[in-house]
């Protein structure tokens, strides 16, 4: 569970008019709140069974087996978190750097691994380890905030026991599928956490909120990094709440068996319920050594356009997104270019996208160009 930083939320009206309940986390790195009521701090062995029962009732499922939980202090938690994340391969680092830099979203010389780790270190409150099937929570006592985090993470454990949350096949050549599934999973866990916090006494809720601590953005972390981390927590709860309103927990169960496949389906619910999947788009040609290829998706295009255009224009441009595919290549030392081909669902959407892209190109200081328009729109963008 990652704290959704205020800086990310402030900038990301990713869904116009979106309200997601609570986007907050529920613990501070080192809980220092003084208990003000009789239930403020509980022994873990007392708190855990009660939270498990709550999660089972809220999700309409029973744990198939018990889940081991470990509370860790600040340093131990960060060490365990980093160990779980592992060391990314150089090729993976270049792929991420190249694509974000080519779109003008980060500096080409940014240490992208350091940026993500800084954000994760500050914002991660707890996590469920898929390998050892354990929960790790930042905190040494079962304070109200820690208990709320446990309700979130136990929901992950319960969903994993029933549906399997580790799905590496989703990452193959399509980052949208993985992103959409993550949003479903986090949205479900957040729905449970919000419901759990609502059961706390007023005094305990205040303590939990104080435990959340400072949600300001960590220094030197680009906004796009915060937005990419925050996206599942911003959009996921809204999507899952819609599922629940439509058919209760059984509808959420069905979504885990047949998850959304794009960021568009998370935002435009009709596209999910009508199975409007992204159209296939062939990978465009690279003008140099290929570094990366995948899809930007609805959200990727939106983040790119929002960098230089106003919110209304950017949203209108992606409203009719039907699918896309990009390729990124090396264009020099610390310089990369990207070519993306986008298809839309209807003719007017193509016109809106073209108008927005022309404005975006005009404001790109010669680093971008529009190559073709119409049913298939292709543009090129290069890092500085």
C-alpha positions in Angstrom: 0.0 0.0 0.0 1.5 3.3 -1.1 0.5 6.7 0.2 -0.9 8.8 -2.6 1.1 12.0 -2.3 -0.7 15.3 -2.3 1.5 16.7 -5.1 0.4 13.8 -7.4 -3.3 14.3 -6.5 -3.2 18.1 -6.9 -1.8 17.8 -10.5 -3.6 14.7 -11.6 -7.2 15.4 -12.4 -6.7 12.3 -14.4 -10.4 11.8 -14.4 -12.4 15.0 -14.7 -14.7 15.2 -11.7 -13.3 12.0 -10.2 -14.0 11.4 -6.5 -12.4 8.3 -5.1 -13.3 8.3 -1.4 -9.9 8.3 0.3 -6.7 8.2 -1.6 -4.6 8.4 1.5 -2.4 5.8 3.1 -2.8 5.0 6.8 0.5 5.1 8.5 3.6 7.2 9.0 7.1 5.7 8.6 7.6 5.8 12.3 4.4 6.0 14.4 4.9 8.5 17.2 1.3 9.3 18.0 0.4 9.2 21.7 -2.7 7.1 22.4 -5.6 9.2 23.4 -8.2 6.5 23.8 -8.5 3.0 25.1 -8.4 1.4 21.6 -5.6 3.5 20.1 -3.0 0.8 20.5 -3.8 -2.9 20.6 -1.5 -6.0 20.8 -1.1 -7.4 17.3 -2.4 -10.8 18.4 -5.6 -9.1 19.5 -6.0 -6.8 16.6 -5.2 -9.2 13.7 -8.0 -11.7 14.1 -10.6 -8.9 14.3 -9.2 -7.3 11.1 -9.2 -10.7 9.4 -12.8 -11.2 10.2 -13.7 -7.7 9.0 -11.9 -8.3 5.7 -13.6 -11.6 5.2 -17.0 -10.0 5.8 -16.3 -7.0 3.6 -15.0 -9.1 0.7 -17.5 -11.9 1.0 -14.7 -14.5 1.0 -12.9 -16.6 3.7 -9.2 -17.0 4.1 -8.1 -20.4 2.9 -5.2 -20.3 5.3 -3.7 -17.9 7.8 -1.4 -15.0 6.7 1.8 -14.2 8.6 2.2 -10.5 9.5 5.4 -8.7 10.5 5.6 -5.2 11.9 8.9 -3.5 11.1 10.6 -0.3 12.2 11.6 2.3 9.7 15.0 1.0 8.7 14.1 -2.6 8.7 11.0 -1.9 6.6 12.8 0.0 3.9 15.5 -2.7 3.8 12.9 -5.4 3.3 11.0 -3.3 0.7 14.2 -2.7 -1.4 15.1 -6.4 -1.1 11.7 -7.3 -2.4 11.9 -4.9 -5.3 15.3 -6.3 -6.4 17.8 -4.6 -8.7 16.4 -3.7 -12.1 18.3 -4.8 -15.2 20.2 -2.1 -17.1 18.0 -2.7 -20.2 14.8 -2.2 -18.2 16.2 1.1 -16.7 17.0 2.3 -20.2 13.6 1.4 -21.5 11.8 3.4 -18.8 14.3 6.3 -19.1 14.2 6.4 -22.9 10.4 6.4 -23.2 9.7 9.0 -20.5 12.5 11.2 -21.7 11.5 11.0 -25.3 8.0 12.1 -24.3 9.5 15.1 -22.5 8.2 13.8 -19.1 11.6 13.5 -17.4 15.2 14.8 -18.0 17.2 12.3 -20.1 19.9 12.3 -17.3 17.5 11.6 -14.5 18.4 8.6 -12.3 15.0 7.0 -12.7 15.7 4.1 -10.4 16.6 6.6 -7.6 13.5 8.7 -8.3 11.2 5.7 -8.0 12.9 4.3 -5.0 12.8 7.7 -3.2 9.0 7.9 -3.8 8.5 4.2 -2.8 10.6 4.6 0.4 8.6 7.6 1.5 5.2 6.5 0.4 5.0 2.7 0.9 3.2 1.9 4.2 3.0 -1.9 3.8 3.2 -4.6 1.2 2.2 -8.2 0.6 5.1 -10.4 -0.5 4.0 -12.7 -3.3 6.9 -15.1 -2.7 6.7 -15.7 1.0 3.0 -14.9 1.3 3.6 -12.5 4.2 2.5 -9.0 5.1 5.0 -6.4 6.1 3.9 -3.1 7.6 5.8 0.0 8.5 5.3 0.4 12.2 6.1 -1.3 15.5 2.7 -1.2 17.2 -0.8 -2.0 16.1 -1.9 1.7 16.2 -5.1 2.7 14.3 -3.1 3.6 11.2 -1.2 0.3 11.2 -4.5 -1.6 11.6 -5.9 0.3 8.6 -2.9 -0.7 6.6 -3.4 -4.3 7.7 -7.0 -4.2 6.4 -5.6 -3.1 3.0 -2.8 -5.7 2.8 -4.9 -8.5 4.1 -7.4 -7.9 1.3 -4.4 -8.4 -1.1 -3.6 -11.7 0.7 -7.2 -12.8 0.5 -7.6 -11.9 -3.2 -4.3 -13.7 -3.9 -5.5 -16.9 -2.2 -8.7 -16.9 -4.3 -7.6 -15.4 -7.7 -3.8 -15.2 -7.8 -2.4 -11.7 -8.0 1.0 -12.5 -9.4 0.4 -12.4 -13.2 3.7 -11.7 -15.0 2.2 -12.6 -18.3 0.3 -9.3 -18.2 3.6 -7.4 -18.7 4.4 -9.0 -22.0 4.4 -6.3 -24.7 1.4 -4.5 -23.1 2.0 -2.4 -20.0 -1.7 -1.3 -20.0 -2.9 -4.8 -18.9 -0.6 -4.9 -16.0 -1.5 -1.3 -15.0 -5.2 -2.0 -15.2 -4.9 -5.2 -13.1 -2.9 -3.3 -10.5 -5.6 -0.7 -10.3 -8.2 -3.3 -9.8 -6.2 -5.0 -7.0 -5.4 -1.7 -5.2 -8.9 -0.4 -5.7 -10.3 -3.5 -3.9 -7.9 -3.2 -1.1 -8.6 0.5 -0.7 -12.3 -0.1 -0.6 -11.8 -2.4 2.3 -9.5 0.0 4.1 -11.9 2.9 3.8 -14.7 0.7 5.2 -12.5 -0.4 8.0 -11.5 3.1 9.0 -15.2 4.0 9.0 -15.6 1.6 11.9 -13.0 3.2 14.1 -13.9 5.6 16.8 -13.6 9.3 16.0 -10.6 9.5 18.3 -8.9 6.6 16.5 -9.7 8.0 13.1 -8.0 11.2 14.0 -4.9 9.3 15.2 -4.9 7.3 12.0 -5.0 10.6 10.0 -2.2 12.0 12.1 -0.1 8.9 11.5 -0.4 9.4 7.8 2.1 12.3 8.3 3.4 14.7 5.7 2.1 13.8 2.3 4.1 16.4 0.4 6.1 15.3 -2.6 9.6 14.0 -1.9 12.2 16.5 -3.3 13.8 15.9 -6.7 11.2 13.4 -7.8 9.5 14.3 -11.1 5.8 14.7 -11.1 5.3 11.9 -13.6 6.9 9.4 -11.3 4.4 10.4 -8.5 1.5 10.2 -11.0 2.5 6.7 -12.3 2.7 5.4 -8.7 -0.5 7.2 -7.6 -2.6 6.1 -10.6 -3.9 2.8 -9.3 -4.9 4.4 -6.0 -6.6 7.3 -7.7 -8.6 5.4 -10.3 -8.7 1.9 -8.8 -11.1 2.7 -5.9 -13.5 4.5 -8.2 -13.6 1.5 -10.6 -14.1 -1.0 -7.8 -16.8 1.1 -6.2 -18.6 1.0 -9.5 -18.3 -2.7 -9.7 -19.6 -3.1 -6.1 -22.6 -0.8 -6.8 -23.4 -2.9 -9.9 -23.3 -6.3 -8.3 -21.6 -6.4 -4.9 -18.6 -8.5 -4.1 -19.6 -11.0 -6.8 -19.0 -8.4 -9.4 -15.5 -7.7 -8.0 -14.8 -11.4 -8.0 -15.8 -11.5 -11.7 -13.4 -8.7 -12.4 -10.5 -10.6 -11.0 -11.4 -13.5 -13.3 -11.9 -11.1 -16.3 -9.9 -8.0 -15.4 -9.8 -4.7 -17.2 -7.3 -4.6 -20.0 -6.6 -0.8 -20.4 -6.5 2.4 -18.5 -9.5 3.5 -20.7 -11.6 0.7 -19.2 -10.8 1.9 -15.7 -11.9 5.4 -16.5 -14.7 4.8 -19.0 -16.7 2.1 -17.3 -18.9 1.5 -20.4 -15.8 0.3 -22.3 -15.2 -2.3 -19.6 -18.8 -3.6 -19.3 -19.2 -3.7 -23.1 -15.8 -5.4 -23.5 -14.4 -2.6 -25.7 -10.8 -3.8 -25.8 -8.0 -1.8 -27.4 -7.6 -2.3 -31.1 -4.4 -4.0 -32.4 -1.8 -1.6 -33.7 1.4 -2.8 -35.4 4.6 -1.6 -33.9 5.9 1.3 -36.0 9.5 1.3 -37.4 12.4 2.7 -35.4 15.0 5.0 -36.9 17.8 3.6 -34.9 18.6 0.9 -32.4 15.3 -0.1 -30.8 15.2 0.2 -27.0 11.6 -0.3 -26.2 8.1 -0.9 -27.6 4.7 -1.1 -26.0 1.6 1.0 -25.7 1.3 4.4 -24.2 -2.4 3.8 -23.6 -5.1 6.3 -22.7 -3.2 7.4 -19.6 0.2 7.6 -21.2 -1.1 9.9 -23.9 -3.0 12.0 -21.4 0.1 12.5 -19.2 2.1 13.4 -22.3 -0.4 16.0 -23.5 -1.1 17.4 -20.0 2.6 18.4 -19.9 2.0 21.2 -22.5 -1.7 21.6 -22.9 -4.6 22.5 -20.7 -6.7 19.8 -19.0 -9.8 20.2 -21.2 -7.8 19.9 -24.4 -5.8 16.9 -23.2 -8.9 15.0 -22.0 -10.8 15.8 -25.3 -7.8 14.5 -27.3 -7.8 11.1 -25.7 -11.5 10.6 -25.2 -11.8 8.5 -28.4 -8.6 6.5 -27.9 -8.9 3.1 -29.5 -5.4 1.7 -29.2 -1.8 2.6 -29.9 1.7 1.2 -30.2 5.1 2.9 -29.9 8.7 2.2 -30.5 11.7 4.0 -28.8 15.2 4.1 -30.2 18.6 5.6 -29.4 19.3 8.8 -31.2 22.6 9.7 -29.5 24.3 9.9 -26.1 21.5 10.3 -23.5 19.1 11.0 -26.3 16.2 8.9 -27.4 13.2 9.3 -29.8 9.8 7.7 -29.8 7.3 7.0 -32.6 3.7 6.2 -31.7 0.8 5.2 -33.9 -2.7 5.9 -32.5 -6.0 4.7 -33.7 -9.4 6.1 -32.5 -12.9 4.7 -32.1 -14.6 7.3 -34.4 -13.8 10.0 -36.9 -14.4 13.0 -34.7 -12.0 11.6 -32.1 -9.3 11.6 -34.8 -9.9 15.3 -35.4 -9.7 16.1 -31.7 -6.5 14.1 -31.3 -4.9 15.8 -34.4 -5.7 19.3 -33.1 -4.3 18.6 -29.7 -1.1 17.0 -31.1 -0.5 19.9 -33.4 -0.6 22.2 -30.4 1.6 19.9 -28.5 4.1 19.7 -31.4 4.1 23.5 -31.7 5.1 23.8 -28.0 7.8 21.1 -28.2 10.6 23.4 -29.4 11.3 21.4 -32.5 11.6 18.0 -30.7 8.4 16.6 -32.0 6.6 16.2 -35.3 3.3 14.9 -36.6 3.9 12.4 -39.4 0.4 11.3 -40.4 -3.2 11.9 -39.4 -6.6 10.4 -40.0 -7.7 6.9 -39.1 -4.1 6.2 -38.0 -2.2 9.1 -36.4 1.5 8.9 -36.0 3.9 11.3 -34.2 7.5 11.4 -33.3 9.0 12.9 -30.1 12.6 13.1 -29.0 14.3 14.0 -25.8 16.3 17.2 -25.5 
